Amino acid sequence: MPLVRECQFALAKKQYLVKVRRDRYIRDDICCGIVDCKLCLDVWNLNLIKLDKVQRSPSKVVDSKHILLLDTNIIRHQVDVLTDERFSNIIICNTVLKELKQCFGQRIFRTFLTDEKKAVYIFKNEFFRGTCIVRNSEETIDERNDRAIRHAAMWYRDHLKQLDSDVTVVLLSDDEQMVQRAVDEGLLAFTLEFYVSGFDDSAMLLDKFWRGESKKRSFSEGSALFDQHLTLEEMKLGLANGLYKLGTFQVSRENYLEAHVILEDEQDRPIFIEGLLNFNRAIQNDVVVVQMLPEEEWSCPASVLRLQEFESEFLLEKSEAEDRAQRLSNARARGDIEPTGKVVGIWHRACRTICGVLEPASSTISNQRLFTPSDRRLPRVLLDLSEAAHLVDQRIVATIDCWPISSRYPIGHFVRELGKIGDRQTENEALLLEHDVPHQCFSKSVLDCLPEVPWTITEKDLQEREDLRHLTICSVDPPGCTDIDDALHCVQLVNGNFEVGVHIADVSHFVIPNSALDQEAANRGTTVYLVDQRIDMLPDLLSSKLCSLLAENDRFAFSVIWELDRNAKVLKCRFCKSIIRSKMALTYADAQSRLDDPNLNDAVTVTLRNLNNLSKLLKKRRLERGALTLASTEIRFDIDSETMDLIEVQAKQMFETNSMVEEFMLLANITVAEKIYTEFPQVALLRRHPPPPVSSYEPVVKAASRLGFELVVDRGGKALADSLNTAVLEANPYFNTMLRMLTTRCMTQALYFCSGSVPKELYVHFGLASPIYTHFTSPIRRYADLVVHRLLSAALDPSRIVPSMLDRRRLELLCQNLNYRHRMAQYAGRASVSLNTHLFFKNRLEQLEAYVLFVRRNALQLLIPKYGLESFIFYDQAPCNTITYDDDECCLRAGEITIRNFDPLLVQVCVDESVPHRPKLQVKLVKPFISGFSVDPLPVQQISKTVENNLEKSNDQPQRTGKRVLNHVGDEEDGKKRREDFSHALATD
């Protein structure tokens, strides 16, 4: 096999040049990708392009039928254009993929590559004798790659002629010099814009063009508003010398002019960034390089609620120097100043699509329109639209191209419209896109991996598995659950001990490693639960049928079986692949009814009673070790099954049986974690929850201290849990729950990780007070659990080891994706709850009890428990001048009325549609009544005595009591249990 050897120089980490040699083996058996080509050796059967299916040209600039060959810049910048259905039968050279890999671009067009309708073929031109070239001494790398692409196009031109086909090849590029060289070499070549201009109705498609370079040139003559970013080499040098720091840019959800940069070291304190000038064009989730400001210029959050959509003027900065000077003086006196810096460079832009709405036109002359993202942490974007009229009331998708230093806003382009604002389907599509949730239909290659139906258990299956169908096994889930991935059994042994089994759906039997189904599941990472729909990680045949542990059906399971004594201490443990037959599929309410009914003593009920008694002992020991019981707001939506309209919203009811199931799932996860780590200490997939830095607790510590309670945050989880238990106000029964909710927000995110990549002392799961933990119990909806199943299976039988399981680098990359997908799924679920709550209040006015989470300098931030809703009331522009903010006490004063954190209020809630394209939830104060600010109560609304009493006591001196108020909330969504690490799923922003 011929060998091509190339040498080039590269910059090493220590800033000196090294000579790099790259070898390529050249082949003759690489096919062209055309179906039934008589000239190619169809070795791998990867042909996609059917010449007889090639239609007439969609563009008037080309008369003949043709296939398209695209250069790197087209793929890098114009994927939004290429998604148009008129683009098909496409060749992408291996040279292009190599260039995209170097610019972080491959993931951008993964969906485009796998669209079977487009027939995209990857041509390995660099390894094919007919198209392989060697770089000339006088060529740059870019020039060499351009020549390689043109050479591949010439080969296709000649190849098609040999086939006597009426189809030719067209080379598309955004580089006019590249196009001219191709034409000079006898190729049919055009710029993409010229090619698209020949389409019928091309105006909308032309609006989708990336025009970053041209926009930069058009803004180059303006005066600079921002500092120039450092070059890559300057950033590398500054980071190496310790002059700069690298981290992820996170904008505050409460003030779009404030952000923190989260540094790579989890224990390092985040760097505070204040103001758009110091942001220096950084955008949410960008990886940025930061320079620390001198200590005398350090600042702190302003405790101001500032939301971009409520700003009346588009100014670069608000003029508030006098207020800021006084605020910082007070903050320094209290020791509240934070390390502060400014962004000096962008290490890596966070590529993403953005959903939002167009603002009304400010001029009828220009085509430029402002686009406001749904995510309030993102800046408004300037779009150039020739067809904007019909998009005014539409939810649309855009993306950012560039941000010139002389532009107040980033420059972007239109991608597509989603539908009418307020339409449920449109809004669901928007939030899925906004949170990067893969939700396309499963491809044919994925569906081809599914087992044939009807599926039956074979004799071989029976021989390889332990038959547990004789046991009284049952599942306990929320109502309507179809993807049942766990079941339990409990049998009292003759020695008085208990045999307890957790049986988990054996998804690994059906999902073969490295198959198309496995790759799709790995990419999706998790099932996503919205209020009115579920986006499955696996096709429905598996998730709701063959894998789901349905009652009275034989199913494959992976079982963990313990022997426990009467004190729930583990004496023995074993693992096995099994066949089970669940006797009953119960809801939590059904299971609780059986526990509470003294007349029931059947096998299922006795099993549940034994499980419940043991679970209480397990939970007691877990809390004694320092596990946290935190809180979150959880609500349930009642939806009309036919119209999908919201009927009612109410708090979810929790039962003992929720906790019962949770305890055994936690025990199974910990037991399996210990096993796989013992057998695979370098490549076990585990889950850790880093202890939060003490500084992150500051807001909740201060809020509690103002009411006389001390939260102990520097002596571990046990001390924190104990101090939370004692923080109870008799006058405010919801106080403890709110305190736990605020503590939840101080937590770090729990993370999947590869055991060989992290020191063992960092394995700890802080929330569970467990030294080691993983996810094993939900493989139908979490890919991490599927990986853990494979590891456990290999630990029991080494013949089941797959080489990819032992690849540490591969597991590290997988964990990065799983953490990202898990986080986005949580945010999407919350966004769905918020969306449906807004829809519920449309055309509705309701009077509700609310509690003050925070008193800001310009607003009250509220929690409305009935709907799990957070909102705010601005008071800085109230028509009365009697409302003042007390900076020392962090409270609001209006005459004799004082409003503090955690105080109960009475409010009215409705949807404000005064701005048609951007409806928003509006909350108005009813009680306490502040003249000129509060509104009159609804005449038909009856305020409960509880609310009245709480309002009367709101200014009373807090009294301590020994009563414990624990609102332990299970983690469920949309009829599917979600037993995360603990009830609130460690969901912090």
ZIMOWO-V906146 format. One record per pair of residues at least 24 apart in sequence whose C-alpha atoms are under 10 Angstrom apart, sorted by the first residue. I is the first residue (numbers start at 1). GAP is how many residues later the second one is. Records with the same first field share a line. If there is no record, write none. Layout:
BEGIN
I=GAP, GAP
END
This chain:
BEGIN
1=24, 25, 26, 27
2=24, 25, 26, 125, 127
3=24, 124
4=122, 123, 128, 129, 130
5=129
6=128, 129
7=128
8=127, 133
13=223, 224, 227
14=223, 226
15=218, 221, 222
24=102, 103, 104, 108
25=101, 102, 103, 104
26=99, 100, 101, 102, 103, 104, 105, 106
27=97, 98, 99, 100, 101, 102, 103, 105
28=99, 100, 101, 102
29=98, 99, 100
30=93, 94, 95, 97, 98, 99, 100
31=92, 93, 94, 97
32=59, 89, 90, 91, 92, 93, 123, 124, 127, 128
33=56, 57, 58, 86, 87, 88, 89, 90
34=55, 85, 87, 126
37=122, 123, 126
38=124, 125
39=120, 121, 123, 124
40=119
46=75, 76
47=72, 73, 74, 75
48=41, 42, 43, 68, 69, 70, 71, 72, 73, 74
49=39, 40, 41, 42, 69, 70, 71, 72
50=39, 69
51=38, 109, 114, 115, 116, 117
52=113, 114, 115
53=36
54=34, 35, 113
55=31, 33, 34, 112
56=111
57=29, 30, 141, 142
58=28, 29, 137, 138, 140, 141, 142
59=27, 135, 136, 137, 138, 139, 140, 141, 143
60=135, 136, 137, 138, 139, 140
61=129, 133, 134, 135, 136, 137, 138
62=108, 126, 127, 128, 133, 136
64=102, 103, 104, 105
65=100, 101, 102, 103, 104, 105
66=24, 100, 101, 102, 103, 104, 105, 122
67=24, 89, 90, 100, 101, 102, 103, 104
68=24, 52, 85, 100, 101, 102, 103, 104, 121
69=24, 51, 52, 54, 80, 81, 83, 84, 87, 100, 101, 102, 103, 104, 120
70=26, 79, 80, 83, 100, 101, 102, 103, 104, 122
71=24, 25, 26, 74, 75, 78, 79, 100, 101, 102, 103, 104, 107
72=24, 25, 26, 27, 28, 73, 74, 77, 100, 101, 102, 103
73=26, 27, 99, 100, 101, 102
74=98, 99, 100, 101, 117, 118, 136
75=25, 30, 31, 33, 34, 37, 98, 99
76=24, 27, 28, 29, 30, 32, 33, 134
77=28, 31, 32, 97, 132, 133, 134, 135, 324
78=31, 96, 114, 130, 131, 132, 133
79=29, 30, 32, 33, 129, 130, 131, 336
80=28, 29, 32, 125, 128, 129, 130, 318, 319, 333, 334, 335, 336
81=111, 112, 115, 123, 124, 125, 126, 127, 128, 129, 333, 334, 335
82=27, 30, 36, 110, 123, 126, 127
83=26, 28, 29, 32, 35, 332
84=34, 121
85=32, 33
86=32, 110, 113
87=30, 31, 32, 33
88=27, 28, 29, 30, 31, 32
89=28, 29, 30, 31, 32
90=28, 29, 30, 31, 32, 79, 80
91=28, 29, 30, 31, 32, 61, 62, 65, 78, 79, 80
92=28, 29, 30, 31, 32, 33, 57, 60
93=28, 29, 30, 31, 32, 33, 55, 56, 59, 60
94=28, 29, 30, 31, 32, 33, 54, 55
95=27, 28, 29, 30, 31, 49, 50, 51, 53, 54, 57
96=26, 27, 29, 49, 50, 52, 53
97=25, 27
98=28, 47
99=43, 46
103=245
104=244, 245, 247
105=246
107=244
108=243, 244
111=327, 329
114=329, 331
115=328
116=327, 328, 329
123=29
124=28
125=24, 26, 27, 30
126=26
128=24
130=25, 26
131=24, 25
143=35
146=29, 32, 35, 36
147=31, 34, 35
149=29, 33
150=28, 29, 31, 32, 33, 35, 37, 39
151=31, 34, 36
153=29, 34, 35, 36
154=28, 31, 32, 33, 34
157=29, 30, 31
170=25
203=182, 183, 184
204=181, 182, 183, 184, 210, 211, 212
205=182, 209, 210, 211
206=179, 180, 181, 207, 208
207=176, 177, 178, 179, 180, 181, 206, 207, 208, 209
208=175, 176, 177, 190, 191, 204, 205, 206, 207, 208
209=175, 192, 203, 204, 205, 206
210=189, 190, 191, 192, 201, 202, 203, 204, 205
211=173, 190, 191, 200, 201, 202
212=188, 189, 190, 191, 192, 199, 200, 201
213=188, 189, 191
215=186, 187, 188, 189, 196, 197
216=185, 186, 187, 188, 189, 190, 191, 195
217=187
218=186, 188
219=184, 185, 186, 187, 188
220=184, 185, 186, 187
221=185
222=182, 183, 184, 185
223=182, 183, 184
224=180, 181, 182, 183, 184
225=51, 52, 55, 91, 179, 180, 181, 182, 183
226=50, 51, 52, 53, 54, 55, 178, 179, 180, 181, 182
227=50, 51, 52, 53, 54, 116, 117, 118, 178, 179
228=52, 53, 116, 117, 176, 177
229=51, 52, 60, 114, 115, 116, 117, 118, 176
230=59, 113, 114, 115, 116, 117
231=113, 114, 115, 116
232=113, 114, 115
234=111
235=53, 54, 55, 109, 110, 111, 112
236=53, 111
238=51, 52, 53
239=50, 51, 52
242=49
243=46, 47, 48, 49
244=44, 45, 46, 47, 48, 97, 98, 99, 100, 101
245=26, 43, 44, 45, 46, 47, 96, 98, 99
246=41, 42, 43, 44, 45, 97, 99, 100, 101
247=24, 38, 39, 40, 41, 42, 43, 100
248=34, 35, 36, 37, 38, 39, 40, 41, 42, 99, 100, 102
249=24, 30, 33, 34, 35, 36, 37, 38, 39, 40, 41, 94, 97, 101
250=32, 33, 34, 35, 36, 37, 127, 739
251=28, 31, 32, 33, 34, 125, 126, 127
252=32, 49, 53, 54, 55, 124, 125, 737
253=52, 53, 54, 122, 123, 124, 125, 736
254=49, 50, 51, 52, 53, 54, 122, 123, 607
255=46, 47, 48, 49, 50, 51, 52, 53, 121, 122
256=49, 50, 51, 52, 53, 120, 121, 122, 123
257=44, 45, 47, 49, 50, 51, 59, 60, 61, 120
258=42, 43, 44, 46, 48, 119
259=24, 25, 42, 118
260=41, 79, 80, 81
261=24, 25, 26, 27, 28, 29, 79, 80, 81, 82
262=25, 26
263=24, 25, 26, 27
266=424, 425, 426, 427, 482
267=423, 424, 425, 426, 427
268=425
269=69, 70, 424, 425, 426, 427
270=68, 69, 70, 423, 425, 426
271=27, 67, 68, 69, 70, 71
272=26, 27, 28, 29, 65, 66, 67, 68, 69, 70
273=25, 26, 27, 28, 65, 66, 67, 68, 69, 70
274=24, 25, 26, 27, 28, 66, 67, 68
275=41, 42, 43, 67
276=40, 41, 66, 103, 132
277=39, 40, 65, 66
278=62, 63, 64, 65, 66
279=62, 63, 64, 65, 66
280=62, 63, 64, 65, 66, 123, 125
281=62, 63, 64, 65, 98, 121, 122, 123, 124, 126, 127, 128, 129
282=61, 62, 63, 64, 67, 68, 96, 97, 121
283=63, 66, 67, 94, 95, 96, 127
284=65, 66, 91, 93, 94, 95
285=63, 64, 65, 66, 67, 92, 93
286=60, 61, 62, 63, 64, 65
287=58, 59, 60, 61, 62, 63
288=54, 55, 56, 57, 58, 59, 60, 61
289=52, 53, 54, 55, 56, 57, 58, 59
290=50, 51, 52, 53, 54, 55, 56
291=49, 50, 51, 52, 53, 54
292=47, 48, 49, 50, 51, 52
293=46, 47, 48, 49
294=45, 46, 47
295=42, 43, 44, 45, 46
296=41, 44
297=31, 40, 42, 43, 44
298=30, 34, 39, 40, 41, 42, 43
299=25, 26, 28, 29, 30, 32, 33, 37, 38, 39, 40, 41, 42
300=27, 28, 31, 32, 36, 37, 38, 39, 40
301=26, 27, 30, 35, 36, 37
302=25, 26, 29, 554, 555
303=24, 551, 552, 553, 554, 555, 556, 584, 587
304=551, 552, 553, 554, 555, 556
305=550, 551, 552, 553, 554, 555, 556, 567, 568, 569
306=70, 552, 553, 568
307=69, 70
308=64, 65, 67, 68, 69, 70, 71, 72
309=63, 64, 65, 67, 71, 609, 611
314=66, 94, 95
315=93
316=92, 93
327=560
330=557, 558
331=556, 557
334=554
336=362
338=357
351=48, 49, 50
352=46, 47, 48, 81, 82, 83, 84
353=44, 45, 46, 47, 62, 77, 80, 81, 82, 83
354=24, 27, 42, 43, 44, 45, 46, 60, 61, 76, 77, 79, 80, 81, 82
355=40, 41, 42, 43, 44, 60, 61, 62, 63, 72, 74, 75, 76, 77, 78, 79, 80
356=24, 25, 38, 39, 40, 41, 42, 61, 62, 65, 74, 78, 561, 562
357=34, 35, 36, 37, 38, 39, 40, 41, 60, 64, 560, 561
358=24, 25, 30, 31, 33, 34, 35, 36, 37, 38, 559, 560
359=33, 34, 558, 559
360=28, 29, 32, 33, 557
361=27, 28, 31
368=43
370=39, 41, 42
371=25, 26, 27, 38, 41, 42, 43
372=26, 546
373=24, 25, 61
374=56, 57, 60, 544
375=56, 59, 60
379=29, 30, 31
380=28, 29, 30, 31, 32
381=27, 28, 29, 30, 31, 32
382=25, 26, 27, 28, 29, 30, 31, 32
383=26, 27, 28, 29, 30, 31
384=27, 28, 29, 30
385=28, 29
388=26
390=27
391=25, 26, 27, 28, 29
392=28, 29, 524, 525
393=26, 27, 28, 29, 523, 524, 525
394=24, 25, 26, 27, 28, 29, 32, 523
395=24, 25, 26, 27, 28, 31, 32, 34, 35, 522
396=24, 25, 30, 34
397=33, 36, 37
420=497
421=495, 496, 497, 498
422=413, 416, 417, 420, 495, 496, 497
423=416
424=108, 220, 221, 411, 412, 415
425=107
427=404, 405, 408, 409
428=102, 103, 104, 105, 400, 403, 404, 407, 408
431=99, 396, 397, 398, 400, 401, 404
432=96, 98, 103, 392, 393, 395, 396, 397, 399, 400
433=395
434=390, 393, 394, 397
435=385, 386, 388, 389, 390, 391, 392, 393, 394, 396
436=88, 384, 385, 388, 389, 392
437=86, 87, 88, 89, 90, 91, 98, 384, 385, 387, 388, 391
438=82, 85, 86, 87, 88, 89, 90, 97, 98, 99, 383
439=85, 88, 89, 95, 96, 97, 98
440=95
441=94, 98
442=75, 78, 94, 95, 96, 97
443=73, 74, 77
444=72, 73
445=70, 71, 72, 75
446=69, 70, 71, 72, 73, 74, 75, 92, 93
447=69, 70, 91, 92, 94
448=68, 69
449=61, 62, 63, 66, 67, 68, 69
450=60, 61, 62, 67, 89, 91, 92
451=59, 60, 90, 91, 95
453=88, 93
454=92
455=91
456=90, 98, 99
457=97, 98, 99, 122
461=95, 116, 117, 118
462=116, 117
464=112, 113, 114, 115
465=91, 92, 93, 111, 112, 113, 114, 115
466=90, 91, 92, 93, 110, 111, 112, 113, 114
467=89, 110, 111, 112, 113, 114
468=35, 89, 91, 109, 110, 111, 112, 113, 114
469=83, 84, 85, 86, 109, 110, 111, 112, 113, 114
470=109, 110, 111, 112, 113
471=30, 109, 110, 111, 112, 132
472=108, 109, 110, 111, 112, 131, 132, 134, 135
473=28, 29, 30, 78, 107, 108, 109, 110, 111, 112, 130, 131, 134, 135
474=29, 75, 76, 77, 78, 106, 107, 108, 109, 110, 111, 112, 117, 130, 133, 134
475=27, 28, 74, 75, 76, 107, 108, 109, 110, 111, 112, 113, 116, 186
476=108, 109, 110, 111, 112, 113, 114, 115, 116, 132, 181, 182, 184, 185, 501
477=108, 109, 110, 111, 112, 113, 114, 180, 181, 184, 495, 498, 499, 500, 501
478=108, 109, 110, 111, 112, 180, 494, 495, 496, 497, 498, 499, 500
479=106, 107, 108, 109, 110, 111, 495, 496, 497, 498
480=107, 494, 495, 496
481=63, 67, 104, 105, 106, 493, 494, 495, 496
482=58, 61, 62, 63, 66, 67, 68, 493, 494
483=53, 57, 59, 60, 61, 62, 63, 64, 65, 66, 67, 295, 297, 298, 492, 493, 494
484=59, 60, 61, 63, 64, 65, 66, 67, 101, 294, 296, 297, 492, 493
485=58, 59, 62, 63, 64, 65, 72, 292, 293, 294, 295, 296, 492
486=62, 63, 64, 71, 72, 73, 96, 175, 179, 291, 292, 293, 294
487=62, 63, 64, 70, 72, 93, 94, 95, 96, 97, 98, 174, 178, 290
488=71, 72, 73, 94, 119, 120, 123, 173, 176, 177
489=72, 93, 115, 118, 119, 121, 122
490=71, 72, 73, 74, 113, 114, 116, 117, 118, 119, 120, 121, 124
491=72, 112, 115, 116, 119, 120
492=71, 72, 73, 74, 114, 115, 118
493=70, 71, 72
495=70
496=68, 69, 70
497=66, 67, 68, 69, 70, 71, 72, 74
498=64, 65, 66, 67, 68, 70, 72, 73, 112, 113, 116
499=62, 63, 64, 65, 66, 71, 73, 74
500=60, 61, 62, 63, 64, 70, 73, 107, 110, 111, 114, 164
501=58, 59, 60, 61, 62, 72, 73, 74, 163, 167
502=55, 56, 57, 58, 59, 60, 73, 159, 162, 163, 165, 166, 275
503=46, 53, 54, 55, 56, 57, 58, 72, 73, 74, 75, 76, 77, 79, 162, 165, 274
504=43, 44, 45, 51, 52, 53, 54, 55, 56, 73, 74, 76, 161, 164, 272, 273, 274, 275, 276, 285
505=38, 41, 42, 43, 44, 50, 51, 52, 53, 54, 72, 73, 74, 75, 272, 273, 274, 275, 281, 284
506=40, 41, 42, 43, 49, 50, 51, 52, 53, 71, 72, 73, 272, 273, 274, 280, 283, 284
507=31, 35, 36, 39, 40, 41, 49, 50, 51, 271, 272, 273, 274, 276, 278, 279, 282, 283
508=39, 48, 49, 50, 271, 272, 277, 278, 279, 280, 281, 282, 285
509=38, 47, 48, 49, 68, 277, 280, 281
510=32, 36, 37, 46
511=27, 31, 275
513=274, 277, 289, 291, 292
514=288, 290
518=265, 268
521=259, 260, 261, 262, 263, 265
522=260, 261, 262, 264, 265, 292, 293, 295, 296, 299
523=260, 291, 294, 295, 298
524=257, 258, 259, 293, 294, 297, 298, 301
525=256, 257, 258, 259, 289, 290, 292, 293, 294, 295, 296, 297, 300
526=252, 253, 254, 255, 256, 257, 258, 259, 292, 293, 295, 296, 297, 298, 299
527=253, 254, 255, 256, 294, 295, 298
528=253, 254, 293, 294, 296, 297, 298, 299, 300, 301, 445, 446
529=296, 297, 299, 300, 301, 303, 443, 444, 445, 446, 447, 449
530=295, 296, 298, 299, 300, 301, 302, 303, 306, 443, 444
531=105, 106, 107, 108, 298, 299, 300, 301, 302, 303, 304, 305, 442, 443, 444
532=105, 106, 107, 109, 112, 113, 114, 300, 301, 304, 441, 442, 443
533=299, 441, 442
534=439, 440, 441, 442
535=246, 290
536=244, 245, 246
537=242, 243, 244, 245, 246
538=241, 242, 243, 244, 245
539=241
542=238
543=236, 237, 238
544=236
547=232, 233
548=232
549=31, 32, 33, 35, 36
550=31, 32, 33, 34, 35
551=29, 30, 31, 32, 33, 34, 35
552=28, 29, 30, 31, 32, 33
553=27, 28, 29, 30
554=25, 26, 27, 28
555=24, 25, 26, 27
556=24, 25
557=24
558=218, 219, 231, 234, 235
559=109, 218
560=107, 108, 109, 111, 112
561=107
562=105, 106, 109
564=50
565=49
566=44, 47, 48, 51
567=46, 47, 49, 50, 51, 54
568=43, 45, 46, 47, 48, 49, 50, 51, 53
569=45, 48, 49, 52
570=97
573=98
574=97
575=96, 97, 100, 217, 218, 221
576=216, 217, 220
577=216, 219
587=70, 71, 388
588=65, 66, 67, 68, 69, 70, 71, 72, 73
589=64, 65, 66, 67, 68, 69
590=67
591=64, 65, 66, 67
592=63, 64, 65, 66
593=62, 64
595=61, 62
608=49, 52, 53
609=48, 51
611=46, 49, 50, 52, 53
612=44, 45, 46, 47, 48, 49, 51, 52
613=47
614=46, 49, 50
615=41, 42, 44, 45, 46, 47, 48, 49, 52
616=40, 43, 44, 47
617=46
618=42, 45, 46, 48, 49
619=40, 41, 43, 44, 45, 47
622=41, 146, 147, 148
623=94, 95, 98, 99, 145, 146
624=94, 97, 98, 145
625=92, 93, 143, 144, 145
626=90, 91, 92, 93, 94, 95, 96, 140, 141, 142, 143, 144
627=89, 90, 91, 93, 94, 138, 139, 140, 141, 142, 143, 355
628=89, 90, 92, 93, 94, 96, 112, 116, 138, 139, 140, 141, 354, 355
629=92, 95, 96, 111, 115, 138, 139, 337, 338, 339, 340, 353, 354, 355
630=91, 94, 106, 107, 108, 109, 110, 111, 112, 113, 114, 115, 137, 336, 337, 338, 339, 352, 353, 354, 355, 356
631=105, 106, 107, 108, 109, 110, 111, 112, 113, 335, 336, 337, 338, 339, 351, 352, 353, 354
632=105, 106, 108, 109, 110, 112, 113, 236, 335, 336, 337, 338, 339, 351, 352, 353, 354, 355
633=104, 105, 108, 230, 231, 232, 233, 234, 235, 236, 237, 334, 336, 338, 351
634=196, 199, 231, 232, 233, 234, 235, 335, 336, 337, 338, 339, 350
635=198, 202, 230, 231, 232, 233, 234, 337, 338
636=197, 231, 232, 336, 337, 338, 339
637=196, 199, 200, 203, 230, 336, 337
645=191, 194, 195
646=190, 191, 193, 194, 195
647=193
648=189, 192, 219
649=187, 188, 191, 217, 218, 219
650=215, 216, 217, 218
651=214, 215, 216, 217
652=214, 317, 318, 320, 321
653=316, 317
654=313, 314, 315, 316
655=313, 314, 315
658=310, 311, 312, 313, 314, 319, 321
659=309, 310, 311, 320, 324
661=318
662=308, 309, 315, 316, 317, 318, 319, 320, 321
663=316, 319
664=113
665=110, 111, 112, 113, 314, 315, 316
666=102, 107, 108, 109, 110, 111, 313, 314, 315, 316
667=106
668=105, 106, 107, 108, 109
669=103, 104, 105, 106, 107, 108, 116, 119, 312
670=100, 101, 102, 103, 104, 105, 106
671=101, 102, 103, 105
672=100, 101, 102, 103, 104, 105, 116, 117, 119, 120
673=98, 99, 100, 101, 102, 103, 115, 119
674=97, 98, 99, 100
675=116, 117, 120, 121
676=79, 98, 112, 113, 114, 115, 116, 117, 118, 119, 120
677=78, 79, 95, 96, 97, 114, 115, 118
678=117
679=112, 113, 115, 116, 117
680=75, 76, 111, 112, 114, 115, 125, 126
681=73, 74, 75, 79
682=72, 73, 74, 75, 76, 124, 125, 126
683=70, 71, 72, 73, 74, 108, 122, 123, 124, 125, 126, 127, 128, 129
684=69, 70, 71, 72, 73, 90, 103, 104, 107, 108, 121, 122, 124, 127
685=67, 68, 69, 70, 71, 88, 89, 90, 99, 100, 102, 103, 106, 123, 126, 127, 129, 130
686=65, 66, 67, 68, 69, 77, 86, 87, 88, 89, 90, 98, 99, 102, 129
687=63, 64, 65, 66, 67, 68, 76, 77, 78, 85, 86, 87, 88, 97, 128, 132, 294
688=61, 62, 63, 64, 65, 74, 75, 76, 77, 78, 79, 80, 82, 83, 84, 85, 86, 293
689=58, 59, 60, 61, 62, 63, 73, 74, 75, 76, 77, 78, 79, 80, 81, 83, 84, 292, 297
690=57, 58, 59, 60, 61, 72, 73, 74, 75, 76, 77
691=25, 26, 56, 57, 58, 59, 71, 73, 74, 75, 76
692=24, 54, 55, 56, 57, 74
693=53, 54, 55
694=52
695=51
696=47, 49, 50, 51, 52
697=45, 46, 47, 48, 49, 50
698=45, 48
699=43, 44, 46, 47, 155
700=38, 39, 40, 41, 42, 43, 44, 45, 46, 153, 154
701=38, 41, 42
702=188
703=36, 39, 150, 151, 187, 197, 198, 199
704=31, 32, 35, 197, 198
706=183, 184, 194, 195, 252
707=193, 194, 195, 250, 251, 252, 253
708=249, 250, 251, 252
709=249, 251
711=28, 32
713=30
716=50, 53
717=49, 50, 51, 52
718=48, 49, 51
724=240, 241, 242
725=237, 238, 239, 240, 241
726=234, 235, 236, 237, 238, 239
727=233, 234, 235, 236, 237, 238
728=230, 231, 232, 233, 234, 235, 236, 237, 238
729=229, 230, 231, 232, 233, 234, 235, 236
730=220, 223, 228, 229, 230, 231, 232, 233, 235
731=172, 218, 219, 220, 221, 222, 223, 224, 225, 226, 227, 228, 229, 230
732=119, 170, 171, 172, 214, 217, 218, 219, 221, 222, 226, 227
733=217, 230, 231, 232
734=117, 131, 168, 169, 170, 231, 232, 233
735=116, 118, 166, 167, 168, 169, 230
736=166, 228, 229, 230, 231
737=228, 229, 230, 231
738=113, 114, 115, 125, 127, 163, 164, 229
739=114, 163
740=226, 227, 228
741=112, 226, 243
742=111
743=245
744=240, 241, 242, 243, 244
745=239, 241, 242, 243, 244
746=240, 241, 242, 243
747=239, 240, 241, 242
748=238, 239, 240, 241
749=70, 74, 236, 237, 238, 239, 240
750=69, 72, 73, 230, 231, 235, 236, 237, 238
751=64, 65, 67, 68, 69, 71, 72, 235
752=32, 59, 60, 62, 63, 64, 65, 66, 67, 68, 70
753=58, 59, 60, 61, 62, 63, 65, 66
754=54, 55, 56, 57, 58, 59, 60, 61, 62
755=53, 56, 57
756=52, 53, 55, 56
757=51, 52, 54, 55
765=216
766=215
767=214, 215, 216, 218, 219
768=213, 214
773=208
774=207
775=204, 205, 206
777=202
778=199, 200, 201, 202
781=195, 197
782=36, 39, 40
783=31, 35
784=30, 31, 34, 35
787=24
823=164, 165, 166
826=159, 160, 161, 162
827=160, 161, 162
829=144, 145
830=143, 157
833=34, 35, 36, 140
834=33, 34, 35, 36
837=30, 31, 32, 84
838=31, 72, 73, 81, 82, 83, 84
839=72, 82
840=70, 71
841=68, 69, 70, 71, 80, 81
842=68, 69, 70, 71, 77, 78, 79
843=67, 68, 69, 70
844=65, 66, 67
845=63, 64, 65, 66, 77, 78, 93
846=61, 62, 63, 64, 77, 92, 95
847=59, 60, 61, 62, 63, 76, 77, 78, 79, 90, 91, 93, 94, 95, 96
848=57, 58, 59, 60, 61, 75, 78, 93, 95, 99
849=55, 56, 57, 58, 59, 77, 78, 94, 95, 97, 98, 99, 101, 102
850=52, 53, 54, 55, 56, 57, 58, 75, 97
851=49, 50, 51, 52, 53, 54, 55, 56
852=47, 48, 49, 50, 51, 52, 53
853=47, 48, 49, 50, 51
854=36, 37, 45, 46, 47, 48, 49
855=30, 31, 34, 35, 36, 37, 44, 45, 46, 47
856=29, 30, 31, 34, 35, 36, 45
857=27, 28, 29, 30, 33, 34, 35
858=25, 26, 27, 34
859=26, 33
860=31, 32, 39, 40, 41, 65
861=40
862=39, 40, 41, 42, 43, 45, 61
863=39, 41, 42
864=40, 41, 42, 43, 45
871=38, 50, 51, 52
872=49, 50, 51, 52, 53
873=34, 49, 50, 51, 52
874=49, 50
875=58
877=56
878=54, 55, 56
879=52, 53, 54
880=50, 51, 52, 53
881=51, 52
882=48, 49, 50, 51
883=47, 48, 50
893=37
894=35, 36, 37
895=35, 36
896=34
897=31, 32, 33, 57, 58
898=30, 56, 57
899=29, 55, 56
900=54, 55
902=52
903=47, 48, 50, 51, 52
904=24, 43, 44, 45, 46, 47, 48, 49, 50
905=24, 42, 43, 45, 46, 49
906=31, 37, 41, 42, 45
907=27, 28, 30
908=26, 27, 28, 29, 30
927=24
928=24, 26
END
